[in-house]
Structure formats: C-alpha cells, structure tokens
C-alpha cells in the first residue's frame, strides 16, 4: 500500500510540474505580454519599461523557474487589473467556488443515487426509461441556456430567487442546480450499471434468502459495493465542476473563482489567469490522487496491479 | 446498457437466425431518431442559402425584435421574427447550423487524429511509449478545458478558426484513452500476429489490421466529442470569447438576446432549443451506435 501511494504521489508531482509549464507557456501564446499589458496605442518606451519591470526580457526558462519558485512560496505576482496580490484575490474567491462545487456535487448525487438505484431495481420498466430520458435530455441542455431558463422561472415568473449576486444562500440555489444537473446523468448511469451487476451477485441472493428486508439488501449490501466506482467519478466530476464554474458564476455574477477567471481573461490579467489555471489543475491532481488512494484502500486488487 | 439494447436484445433472442446489420440498425430506434434529426439539421445547414428567406446579416432597424408568426404582431415575412438589430431570425438560425456542425466536425477530425494516433501507438507498443502517452493524457485531463480554451481564444483573438484549432488541440484526451485500451485488446489477437508474421510493416499492421477493428469505438467517441465541441463553442461564444459577431453562432445569438429575454423570450428559447436538439440527436446516435457495436446488442 505504501509503495502504491508513493508511486502515485510521484506521478501526481510530475503531472503538477507539467501543468505548471503549460500554464506558464500558455499565456506567452499571444506573443509579447508587455504589449498586451501596455494596451493599444502605447509608446515603445513604455512597452520597454514594462518589459524590464516584469522581467519579460529574460530567457523563457529563466522566467519560468523564477515564476515557479515564487509560486511555491505563495507569491503569484500582482493582479494587473485589480492592483493587489493575485494570491489574496484568488483565495478570497476560492471559498465561494469550493462551496458551489460541493453543493453542485451534492445536488448531482442527491438526484442520481435514488434514480440510479430505482432504475436498476426496476430495470427496463417505464421508470428506468424515464430516468434514461432525463439523463439524455439533461446532457443535451447547454448549461448557459439552462441558467437562463432557471432565471426565467425562479426570478422572473415566480420571483422566488435573486437573478445575480452572491450575498446570501438564495444566490447559490440556481448556480447549484445549473452546475449540478449536468454531472447527474454520468453518476446515474454508473450507479445503475453498478447496481445491476451487484444485484445479480451471489451474496445478494444469500442476503435475500436469509429473509432480510429488501431495503436492507439494497442499501446495506448492494449500494455499498456499487458505490466504489462512484468515488473515482466524484473526484473527476468535482474537478470538472470547478472548471465549469467559469460559465455558471459569470451568468449569475456569483463572486467566485470562476467569475474572477472570466474577468481576468477579459482584462488580460496574466498573473491571475495563470494562477487560476494552475490552482484548478493542482486541485484536480490532488482530488484524483485522493480518490485513487481511497479506491486502493476500498479495493485491494488495485494496489497490487 | 440502455433500454434500446434491452428491448432489441429480447426481440433478437426470440428470432431463429441472427439478424443482419441493416435489420439491427432498423430495430435500434435511438440510431434512427438520432441520425434522422441530425440529417435534418445537416440539410438545413447545407441548403441554408436556398432556405433562408433573407440575408442573415442584413439589418433593418425599423423592424427590430419582430415576434415569430405564432405571436401577436408576428408576420410570415419573418417566420421566426427578427433579432434586436432587425436581422431575420430564421435566416440566422439556418446559417448558424453551419457553424455548429463545422465546429463539431472539424474539432472531431483534428482531435480525433491526434488522439487516435497517440492512443494506437501507446496501445500497440506499450512500454515507454505507453508511459509517455499516459502521462500526456493525465496532464491534459488535469487542466480545465473550458478555462484553458477561454484564455487561449482570448489571447489569440476570437474567430471561427481559432476556436476550431484551440478545441481541436485540447479535446484529444478521450480519443487517446479509448483508442489506447481498444488497441491493447486487439494487439494480441491472431490476425495481428498473422500480419506481423507475414512481414507487414508496423504502419501497415496499425492501419490495415488494428484500425479497422477499433473503428467502432472511434465512431462512438467521434459523436461524443463532436457534441461536446459544439457545446463548448456555444459556451465560449455566449461568454463573448468565441466566434465573433456578426456571425450567427447559436451561442452568440443567445448571448445577444440575453438582455431582451424578459420581453422576447423566444429570442433565447429558439436557438437554445435548436442547440439542445442538435446535441440530443448526436448523443442519441452515439448511444445507439454503442449499443449496436457492443456484443450484447448483437445478441
């Protein structure tokens, strides 16, 4: 187990390093960042000054090592637009986005677990088909369009919820639904498939033969085993949800990392943009690492492979 | 997996002879409905110049936000009304289908080429090649697609070709993952060994023996990735960082109509529904194909 964890940890570190190189190079795509920062119509002298101030005149590898070194010490540079350290700006907003991510994940699981279990128990019934239809339609609906539909329903027609902002819990309702519904179909399919496989297993027949009530068999014996692959998917999905928060937070003007990412992209705020890409990638790496370790602990077969 | 498989499976089981491919396709309703819808949208896109009643770029400021024909004040001159700049909505929607389909197709080709090459090489050679490719896949998966795409498109300047290239270079991961494992399964089969023994060159084995046998998996991933690329383009354009005006991208049309949605809901409802319908048809076709190709679908 320890060898497996160490191996997996080494891989995660390598991936994080590769991601940092890509995040660094990505923002050099536009050519000279000094020109972008100076803005249109800037004098050549101003651009040259910016170039030396930010150190853009040094060779790329030197700039990268310098940036990585500072990043590891928690110094991500100053936001060009907001004129404050990128780190403090980002960690302020990270809470909002993590909260939104977990709420969306909880929402997705709250719909998909019962529906997936029911679809597996009553497989090929009208209920199963209804669940499938919900899944297929859910995956076809663009989340920005769904967001507008939610606003039409809850804010304009019913006047229950505020359109945008992030002041209270009510501001989180629509973003949570909007972000979470898209993840639900994948969970539902996985739980349904897992449950079908497990329900046919010998130990379930034994449990039934012992005369245990159906609810005990389904929830205590079957679901527990069907849930193992869900852990891995949950980690991956949470990563996607954090990325998807860019669209959702922008629509609802929810003051989180996704909205900040959108702002930094439109203002060409390189340090903030770079740090958010790096941070979300590292979060994803950590999440998948954690889920791999949890899975190895749940299922000893993975460890030796 | 889906109800369509199950029903075709039970019907097939009661038949004496195994049904042929055509009959299996016919029995698979998902494939028929999915491809039928897709064909309809494809025809819309191809024949847009003939079907469109007006020039999609012509602005008529005296005829702004005319409602569609089923609303009060709607006319048959503009069957689906006009947008806030007085451009004919039906014409824009028809031309918009071209953008979505072009994005879906082009991104699937570019990312499919990259991902399939990587996946097949990793699956066929294994060892160090596999390690390198797997590492690239893991790294790529760690980066949030939409954020990287948004940043890159913003830096390079939004245009249709930039969006296609950026998404094409980003979305090869699923192709690589699926092709890698599919190739691993095929690699050790007898006909591959026979080709190797007959002295076929490696490219010949890969293209002549391996590729045809992993093709079903490839087709399914193509549908998934095309749908996902279309959704991503729409989202990028919606955020103003994708295809630029005055091009009639459906995502962009929703974005342009956003501030009018309280009074003219159809302005966002029509392109949104079309977009959902397109994704729905591609997903349905992909699901159906997966069932058709899977062993239990053949029962």
Boltz contact constraints between the chains, C-beta under 6 A:
constraints:
  - contact:
      token1: [A, 15]
      token2: [B, 138]
      max_distance: 6.0
  - contact:
      token1: [A, 15]
      token2: [B, 139]
      max_distance: 6.0
  - contact:
      token1: [A, 15]
      token2: [B, 142]
      max_distance: 6.0
  - contact:
      token1: [A, 18]
      token2: [B, 139]
      max_distance: 6.0
  - contact:
      token1: [A, 19]
      token2: [B, 139]
      max_distance: 6.0
  - contact:
      token1: [A, 19]
      token2: [B, 142]
      max_distance: 6.0
  - contact:
      token1: [A, 29]
      token2: [B, 155]
      max_distance: 6.0
  - contact:
      token1: [A, 30]
      token2: [B, 155]
      max_distance: 6.0
  - contact:
      token1: [A, 124]
      token2: [B, 3]
      max_distance: 6.0
  - contact:
      token1: [A, 124]
      token2: [B, 6]
      max_distance: 6.0
  - contact:
      token1: [A, 129]
      token2: [B, 3]
      max_distance: 6.0
  - contact:
      token1: [A, 132]
      token2: [B, 2]
      max_distance: 6.0
  - contact:
      token1: [A, 132]
      token2: [B, 3]
      max_distance: 6.0
  - contact:
      token1: [A, 139]
      token2: [B, 283]
      max_distance: 6.0
  - contact:
      token1: [A, 140]
      token2: [B, 276]
      max_distance: 6.0
  - contact:
      token1: [A, 140]
      token2: [B, 279]
      max_distance: 6.0
  - contact:
      token1: [A, 140]
      token2: [B, 280]
      max_distance: 6.0
  - contact:
      token1: [A, 141]
      token2: [B, 276]
      max_distance: 6.0
  - contact:
      token1: [A, 142]
      token2: [B, 231]
      max_distance: 6.0
  - contact:
      token1: [A, 142]
      token2: [B, 234]
      max_distance: 6.0
  - contact:
      token1: [A, 142]
      token2: [B, 275]
      max_distance: 6.0
  - contact:
      token1: [A, 144]
      token2: [B, 235]
      max_distance: 6.0
  - contact:
      token1: [A, 144]
      token2: [B, 238]
      max_distance: 6.0
  - contact:
      token1: [A, 145]
      token2: [B, 272]
      max_distance: 6.0
  - contact:
      token1: [A, 148]
      token2: [B, 268]
      max_distance: 6.0
  - contact:
      token1: [A, 156]
      token2: [B, 262]
      max_distance: 6.0
  - contact:
      token1: [A, 243]
      token2: [B, 144]
      max_distance: 6.0
  - contact:
      token1: [A, 243]
      token2: [B, 146]
      max_distance: 6.0
  - contact:
      token1: [A, 243]
      token2: [B, 147]
      max_distance: 6.0
  - contact:
      token1: [A, 246]
      token2: [B, 146]
      max_distance: 6.0
  - contact:
      token1: [A, 246]
      token2: [B, 147]
      max_distance: 6.0
  - contact:
      token1: [A, 247]
      token2: [B, 235]
      max_distance: 6.0
  - contact:
      token1: [A, 261]
      token2: [B, 147]
      max_distance: 6.0
  - contact:
      token1: [A, 265]
      token2: [B, 150]
      max_distance: 6.0
  - contact:
      token1: [A, 265]
      token2: [B, 151]
      max_distance: 6.0
  - contact:
      token1: [A, 265]
      token2: [B, 154]
      max_distance: 6.0
  - contact:
      token1: [A, 273]
      token2: [B, 151]
      max_distance: 6.0
  - contact:
      token1: [A, 277]
      token2: [B, 147]
      max_distance: 6.0
  - contact:
      token1: [A, 280]
      token2: [B, 144]
      max_distance: 6.0
  - contact:
      token1: [A, 281]
      token2: [B, 142]
      max_distance: 6.0
  - contact:
      token1: [A, 281]
      token2: [B, 143]
      max_distance: 6.0
  - contact:
      token1: [A, 284]
      token2: [B, 142]
      max_distance: 6.0
  - contact:
      token1: [A, 285]
      token2: [B, 142]
      max_distance: 6.0
